[in-house]
């Protein structure tokens, strides 16, 4: 049966589901006479190939992303978090902060959301409230 990338054959899906549900090879073979040890081995091989293809694809994707965002998917340091907060409070935009941090804009927005920061999250100076004396209010 033809398969596309990261696709398992129908028979392999059945075998892997049974294994995932705790079936031994012997139980699989006795309850499914249409299956053989070779089918079990083939299912394992297909699953492994699929995992390797996915890992390779993920690695290529990460390499491509890191060409423009060198710190993409790296753990944030305490220093970076503090710098992010300073830059937001200085009114810097997400794209500029992303460039400075070497991260994707989506990562900056995500970290800002975790920190309850917004692009316009600058401290607002409230004007002091003065009680007025009714005598001072013109009629």
N, C-alpha and C positions, 0 to 999 in steps of 0.2 A: 504494500500500500504506500503511495507516495506521501511524503511528509514535507511540510514547510519548516522553516527555521523555528526552533523551540517548540516543535510539535511532537507529541508522542502518538504512536499508532493506537488504535482503539484497543487492541489486545494488551498492549503494554499498560494502558491506563487501568484496565481491569486488574492486571497482575499487581501493579503498584498500589492500587486501592486495597486489595486484599492483604498485601504485606503491611501497609500502613494500619490496617485494622487488626494486626496481630496474627494473621494466618501464617503457619509454617509452610515451607515448600510442599511437604507431604500433604498437608490439608488442602492446599490450593490444587494440587494434582488430583487428589481423590474426589474433591467436590466439583472439579471442572475437567472432565475427561478430554476435552478438546485442547487442553494446555499441556505443554511438555516442559521439562527442565530448560530446554533451549529458549522457550518463550519467556521464562523467568529471567534467564541471563540476558536475553535481548532487551527486555524491559529495563533492566538495570543499566545496560549499555546506553540505551536511548536516553534515560534519565540523566546519566552522567554527561553524555554529549550535550544535552540541552543545558545543563548547569554550566558546563565549560563555555558554550556559546554565549550564554547570558553573562558570565563573568567577563569574557573577552569584550563583548559589546559594551558592558558597563565601564570597563577600563578604557576603551576607546572614547566613549562619551565623556568620561571624566577628564581624559587628556585633552580633548577638544575644548571643554569648558575652561580648563586651567590655562589654556593659551591666552585667554583674555581676562580671566579671573583667577590669578595664581593661588589664592587662599580659599577657593571654593571648597566647601564641605569639610574644612578643617575646624577643629574645636576652637571656640572663642577664648582668648586669654582675658584675664581680669583687666589688663591694660587696654585691650581693644574695646571692651565693653565701656570702660570709662571714657575712652576717646570718642566712641560713638555718641555717648550721652553729651559730651562737650560740643561735638560738631552739630548735633541736632539743636542744642540750646543756642548755638551761634547762628542758627538759621540756614545751615547748609542743606542742600537738597539730597534726596536719596541717591540720585545718579552720581553726584560728586562724592558722597560718602562711600559709595560702592567702589568707585575708582580709587580713592585713597586707601581703602581697606583691602583692595584686590579681591572683592567678593561680588557676587551677583546682586543686583538691586532687590530681587525677591528675598535674598538672605538678609539684607539690611532691613527691609520692611518687616520681615518675620521677627528679627531680634528687637526692633523698635516696638512691635506689638507686645512682645513678652515683657518689655520694660515699661509698658504703658506710655510710650512716647509717640508723638505724631510730628510730622514735618513742621507744623506750626506750633509745636509745644515749647514755646519760649515763655519764660516767666513773665507774667503780666503784673505790672505794678498797679495795685488798686489805689484809687484816690481815697484819701482818708475821709471818713464820713464825719461831717460836722453837724451837730444839732443846731438848728436855727432857733432863734428866739422870735416868737411871734411879733415882737415889737420891731424887729428888723425887716419883716416881710412887708413890702409895699402893698397897699390895698387898692 
